Amino acid sequence: MTQTLHPLPTDWQQQNELLLLLFMRDGSGTSQMMRGHVEEVLAEHGGAVVAYSVDGDRYPALFEEFRISRVPTLYVVHCGQLLRRFEGLFPLAELKTFVSESLPDVMSCY
């Protein structure tokens, strides 16, 4: 089964998995490249990591709420807490390393 990004649900803060929240614009080439990076991480880590995309053209209020000024921006979140924020296009290896190192430390929210 192929893992992919989904629209951000309203209950995202209650999820136990490590979350990747990709704030992007569909027309942005760097956003599409970052989406590919996130999908590669999903393929490596199966159900331990869940990813959601937030398109700024469709959800401007979420961009304002999260104070997104640059796309792509990626939030790595667990139990509603921000673990790291990546802005712009950054190396896939850096994202893979951060996620791999974070997974053993991620415990249930409850």
Biotite code that builds the C-alpha atoms (Angstrom):
import biotite.structure as struc

atoms = struc.array([
    struc.Atom([0.000, 0.000, 0.000], chain_id="A", res_id=1, res_name="MET", atom_name="CA", element="C"),
    struc.Atom([1.385, 3.382, -1.021], chain_id="A", res_id=2, res_name="THR", atom_name="CA", element="C"),
    struc.Atom([1.580, 6.036, 1.681], chain_id="A", res_id=3, res_name="GLN", atom_name="CA", element="C"),
    struc.Atom([0.628, 9.550, 0.615], chain_id="A", res_id=4, res_name="THR", atom_name="CA", element="C"),
    struc.Atom([-0.217, 12.959, 2.002], chain_id="A", res_id=5, res_name="LEU", atom_name="CA", element="C"),
    struc.Atom([-3.798, 13.695, 2.991], chain_id="A", res_id=6, res_name="HIS", atom_name="CA", element="C"),
    struc.Atom([-5.686, 16.910, 3.802], chain_id="A", res_id=7, res_name="PRO", atom_name="CA", element="C"),
    struc.Atom([-5.241, 18.026, 7.413], chain_id="A", res_id=8, res_name="LEU", atom_name="CA", element="C"),
    struc.Atom([-8.099, 16.695, 9.597], chain_id="A", res_id=9, res_name="PRO", atom_name="CA", element="C"),
    struc.Atom([-9.560, 18.727, 12.442], chain_id="A", res_id=10, res_name="THR", atom_name="CA", element="C"),
    struc.Atom([-8.388, 16.200, 15.073], chain_id="A", res_id=11, res_name="ASP", atom_name="CA", element="C"),
    struc.Atom([-4.725, 16.147, 13.992], chain_id="A", res_id=12, res_name="TRP", atom_name="CA", element="C"),
    struc.Atom([-3.500, 17.211, 17.469], chain_id="A", res_id=13, res_name="GLN", atom_name="CA", element="C"),
    struc.Atom([-4.902, 14.042, 19.079], chain_id="A", res_id=14, res_name="GLN", atom_name="CA", element="C"),
    struc.Atom([-3.004, 11.623, 16.863], chain_id="A", res_id=15, res_name="GLN", atom_name="CA", element="C"),
    struc.Atom([-0.289, 9.423, 18.406], chain_id="A", res_id=16, res_name="ASN", atom_name="CA", element="C"),
    struc.Atom([1.853, 9.054, 15.299], chain_id="A", res_id=17, res_name="GLU", atom_name="CA", element="C"),
    struc.Atom([4.702, 11.329, 14.323], chain_id="A", res_id=18, res_name="LEU", atom_name="CA", element="C"),
    struc.Atom([3.071, 13.875, 11.991], chain_id="A", res_id=19, res_name="LEU", atom_name="CA", element="C"),
    struc.Atom([4.567, 15.708, 9.054], chain_id="A", res_id=20, res_name="LEU", atom_name="CA", element="C"),
    struc.Atom([2.503, 18.797, 8.199], chain_id="A", res_id=21, res_name="LEU", atom_name="CA", element="C"),
    struc.Atom([3.519, 20.142, 4.793], chain_id="A", res_id=22, res_name="LEU", atom_name="CA", element="C"),
    struc.Atom([2.372, 23.701, 4.145], chain_id="A", res_id=23, res_name="PHE", atom_name="CA", element="C"),
    struc.Atom([2.592, 24.239, 0.397], chain_id="A", res_id=24, res_name="MET", atom_name="CA", element="C"),
    struc.Atom([1.085, 25.714, -2.738], chain_id="A", res_id=25, res_name="ARG", atom_name="CA", element="C"),
    struc.Atom([0.094, 23.339, -5.520], chain_id="A", res_id=26, res_name="ASP", atom_name="CA", element="C"),
    struc.Atom([1.642, 25.565, -8.198], chain_id="A", res_id=27, res_name="GLY", atom_name="CA", element="C"),
    struc.Atom([5.026, 25.767, -6.457], chain_id="A", res_id=28, res_name="SER", atom_name="CA", element="C"),
    struc.Atom([7.819, 23.628, -7.890], chain_id="A", res_id=29, res_name="GLY", atom_name="CA", element="C"),
    struc.Atom([9.705, 23.568, -4.583], chain_id="A", res_id=30, res_name="THR", atom_name="CA", element="C"),
    struc.Atom([6.515, 22.506, -2.801], chain_id="A", res_id=31, res_name="SER", atom_name="CA", element="C"),
    struc.Atom([6.167, 19.586, -5.198], chain_id="A", res_id=32, res_name="GLN", atom_name="CA", element="C"),
    struc.Atom([9.814, 18.599, -4.642], chain_id="A", res_id=33, res_name="MET", atom_name="CA", element="C"),
    struc.Atom([9.266, 18.721, -0.872], chain_id="A", res_id=34, res_name="MET", atom_name="CA", element="C"),
    struc.Atom([6.131, 16.609, -1.275], chain_id="A", res_id=35, res_name="ARG", atom_name="CA", element="C"),
    struc.Atom([8.318, 13.976, -2.958], chain_id="A", res_id=36, res_name="GLY", atom_name="CA", element="C"),
    struc.Atom([10.715, 14.064, 0.019], chain_id="A", res_id=37, res_name="HIS", atom_name="CA", element="C"),
    struc.Atom([7.832, 13.561, 2.451], chain_id="A", res_id=38, res_name="VAL", atom_name="CA", element="C"),
    struc.Atom([6.393, 10.692, 0.415], chain_id="A", res_id=39, res_name="GLU", atom_name="CA", element="C"),
    struc.Atom([9.794, 8.986, 0.440], chain_id="A", res_id=40, res_name="GLU", atom_name="CA", element="C"),
    struc.Atom([9.937, 9.246, 4.250], chain_id="A", res_id=41, res_name="VAL", atom_name="CA", element="C"),
    struc.Atom([6.420, 7.791, 4.431], chain_id="A", res_id=42, res_name="LEU", atom_name="CA", element="C"),
    struc.Atom([7.459, 4.858, 2.270], chain_id="A", res_id=43, res_name="ALA", atom_name="CA", element="C"),
    struc.Atom([10.382, 4.135, 4.612], chain_id="A", res_id=44, res_name="GLU", atom_name="CA", element="C"),
    struc.Atom([8.507, 4.360, 7.898], chain_id="A", res_id=45, res_name="HIS", atom_name="CA", element="C"),
    struc.Atom([5.106, 2.888, 7.102], chain_id="A", res_id=46, res_name="GLY", atom_name="CA", element="C"),
    struc.Atom([2.374, 3.669, 9.625], chain_id="A", res_id=47, res_name="GLY", atom_name="CA", element="C"),
    struc.Atom([4.727, 5.149, 12.235], chain_id="A", res_id=48, res_name="ALA", atom_name="CA", element="C"),
    struc.Atom([4.646, 8.479, 10.373], chain_id="A", res_id=49, res_name="VAL", atom_name="CA", element="C"),
    struc.Atom([1.573, 10.210, 8.961], chain_id="A", res_id=50, res_name="VAL", atom_name="CA", element="C"),
    struc.Atom([1.720, 13.204, 6.623], chain_id="A", res_id=51, res_name="ALA", atom_name="CA", element="C"),
    struc.Atom([-0.794, 15.899, 5.803], chain_id="A", res_id=52, res_name="TYR", atom_name="CA", element="C"),
    struc.Atom([-0.632, 18.666, 3.227], chain_id="A", res_id=53, res_name="SER", atom_name="CA", element="C"),
    struc.Atom([-2.091, 22.118, 3.690], chain_id="A", res_id=54, res_name="VAL", atom_name="CA", element="C"),
    struc.Atom([-2.500, 24.142, 0.493], chain_id="A", res_id=55, res_name="ASP", atom_name="CA", element="C"),
    struc.Atom([-2.261, 27.862, 1.175], chain_id="A", res_id=56, res_name="GLY", atom_name="CA", element="C"),
    struc.Atom([-4.632, 28.719, -1.644], chain_id="A", res_id=57, res_name="ASP", atom_name="CA", element="C"),
    struc.Atom([-7.367, 26.490, -0.182], chain_id="A", res_id=58, res_name="ARG", atom_name="CA", element="C"),
    struc.Atom([-6.680, 27.072, 3.537], chain_id="A", res_id=59, res_name="TYR", atom_name="CA", element="C"),
    struc.Atom([-5.327, 30.612, 4.039], chain_id="A", res_id=60, res_name="PRO", atom_name="CA", element="C"),
    struc.Atom([-6.631, 30.689, 7.623], chain_id="A", res_id=61, res_name="ALA", atom_name="CA", element="C"),
    struc.Atom([-4.400, 27.723, 8.529], chain_id="A", res_id=62, res_name="LEU", atom_name="CA", element="C"),
    struc.Atom([-1.403, 29.486, 6.969], chain_id="A", res_id=63, res_name="PHE", atom_name="CA", element="C"),
    struc.Atom([-2.176, 32.483, 9.175], chain_id="A", res_id=64, res_name="GLU", atom_name="CA", element="C"),
    struc.Atom([-2.726, 30.333, 12.278], chain_id="A", res_id=65, res_name="GLU", atom_name="CA", element="C"),
    struc.Atom([0.618, 28.545, 11.795], chain_id="A", res_id=66, res_name="PHE", atom_name="CA", element="C"),
    struc.Atom([2.371, 31.792, 10.738], chain_id="A", res_id=67, res_name="ARG", atom_name="CA", element="C"),
    struc.Atom([3.521, 30.389, 7.416], chain_id="A", res_id=68, res_name="ILE", atom_name="CA", element="C"),
    struc.Atom([5.317, 32.991, 5.332], chain_id="A", res_id=69, res_name="SER", atom_name="CA", element="C"),
    struc.Atom([7.374, 30.718, 3.058], chain_id="A", res_id=70, res_name="ARG", atom_name="CA", element="C"),
    struc.Atom([6.511, 27.593, 1.102], chain_id="A", res_id=71, res_name="VAL", atom_name="CA", element="C"),
    struc.Atom([7.205, 24.874, 1.481], chain_id="A", res_id=72, res_name="PRO", atom_name="CA", element="C"),
    struc.Atom([7.264, 24.760, 5.280], chain_id="A", res_id=73, res_name="THR", atom_name="CA", element="C"),
    struc.Atom([7.221, 21.431, 7.070], chain_id="A", res_id=74, res_name="LEU", atom_name="CA", element="C"),
    struc.Atom([6.239, 20.952, 10.709], chain_id="A", res_id=75, res_name="TYR", atom_name="CA", element="C"),
    struc.Atom([7.241, 17.750, 12.480], chain_id="A", res_id=76, res_name="VAL", atom_name="CA", element="C"),
    struc.Atom([4.698, 17.310, 15.270], chain_id="A", res_id=77, res_name="VAL", atom_name="CA", element="C"),
    struc.Atom([3.908, 14.768, 17.959], chain_id="A", res_id=78, res_name="HIS", atom_name="CA", element="C"),
    struc.Atom([0.842, 14.984, 20.245], chain_id="A", res_id=79, res_name="CYS", atom_name="CA", element="C"),
    struc.Atom([0.212, 18.545, 19.102], chain_id="A", res_id=80, res_name="GLY", atom_name="CA", element="C"),
    struc.Atom([3.745, 19.663, 20.026], chain_id="A", res_id=81, res_name="GLN", atom_name="CA", element="C"),
    struc.Atom([6.114, 21.054, 17.421], chain_id="A", res_id=82, res_name="LEU", atom_name="CA", element="C"),
    struc.Atom([9.368, 19.063, 17.337], chain_id="A", res_id=83, res_name="LEU", atom_name="CA", element="C"),
    struc.Atom([10.949, 20.870, 14.397], chain_id="A", res_id=84, res_name="ARG", atom_name="CA", element="C"),
    struc.Atom([10.133, 23.340, 11.640], chain_id="A", res_id=85, res_name="ARG", atom_name="CA", element="C"),
    struc.Atom([11.812, 23.118, 8.235], chain_id="A", res_id=86, res_name="PHE", atom_name="CA", element="C"),
    struc.Atom([11.426, 26.045, 5.810], chain_id="A", res_id=87, res_name="GLU", atom_name="CA", element="C"),
    struc.Atom([12.060, 25.985, 2.084], chain_id="A", res_id=88, res_name="GLY", atom_name="CA", element="C"),
    struc.Atom([13.552, 23.092, 0.210], chain_id="A", res_id=89, res_name="LEU", atom_name="CA", element="C"),
    struc.Atom([16.080, 21.193, 2.320], chain_id="A", res_id=90, res_name="PHE", atom_name="CA", element="C"),
    struc.Atom([18.007, 17.952, 1.830], chain_id="A", res_id=91, res_name="PRO", atom_name="CA", element="C"),
    struc.Atom([16.060, 14.707, 1.920], chain_id="A", res_id=92, res_name="LEU", atom_name="CA", element="C"),
    struc.Atom([18.851, 13.145, 4.003], chain_id="A", res_id=93, res_name="ALA", atom_name="CA", element="C"),
    struc.Atom([18.320, 15.761, 6.742], chain_id="A", res_id=94, res_name="GLU", atom_name="CA", element="C"),
    struc.Atom([14.600, 14.987, 6.955], chain_id="A", res_id=95, res_name="LEU", atom_name="CA", element="C"),
    struc.Atom([15.201, 11.219, 6.945], chain_id="A", res_id=96, res_name="LYS", atom_name="CA", element="C"),
    struc.Atom([17.789, 11.511, 9.713], chain_id="A", res_id=97, res_name="THR", atom_name="CA", element="C"),
    struc.Atom([15.565, 13.701, 11.879], chain_id="A", res_id=98, res_name="PHE", atom_name="CA", element="C"),
    struc.Atom([12.543, 11.405, 11.504], chain_id="A", res_id=99, res_name="VAL", atom_name="CA", element="C"),
    struc.Atom([14.600, 8.248, 12.124], chain_id="A", res_id=100, res_name="SER", atom_name="CA", element="C"),
    struc.Atom([16.155, 9.737, 15.251], chain_id="A", res_id=101, res_name="GLU", atom_name="CA", element="C"),
    struc.Atom([12.784, 11.034, 16.529], chain_id="A", res_id=102, res_name="SER", atom_name="CA", element="C"),
    struc.Atom([10.797, 7.813, 16.178], chain_id="A", res_id=103, res_name="LEU", atom_name="CA", element="C"),
    struc.Atom([12.357, 5.916, 19.106], chain_id="A", res_id=104, res_name="PRO", atom_name="CA", element="C"),
    struc.Atom([11.656, 8.888, 21.399], chain_id="A", res_id=105, res_name="ASP", atom_name="CA", element="C"),
    struc.Atom([8.032, 9.260, 20.371], chain_id="A", res_id=106, res_name="VAL", atom_name="CA", element="C"),
    struc.Atom([5.734, 7.764, 22.986], chain_id="A", res_id=107, res_name="MET", atom_name="CA", element="C"),
    struc.Atom([1.981, 7.695, 23.224], chain_id="A", res_id=108, res_name="SER", atom_name="CA", element="C"),
    struc.Atom([0.224, 11.003, 23.911], chain_id="A", res_id=109, res_name="CYS", atom_name="CA", element="C"),
    struc.Atom([-2.030, 9.367, 26.467], chain_id="A", res_id=110, res_name="TYR", atom_name="CA", element="C"),
])
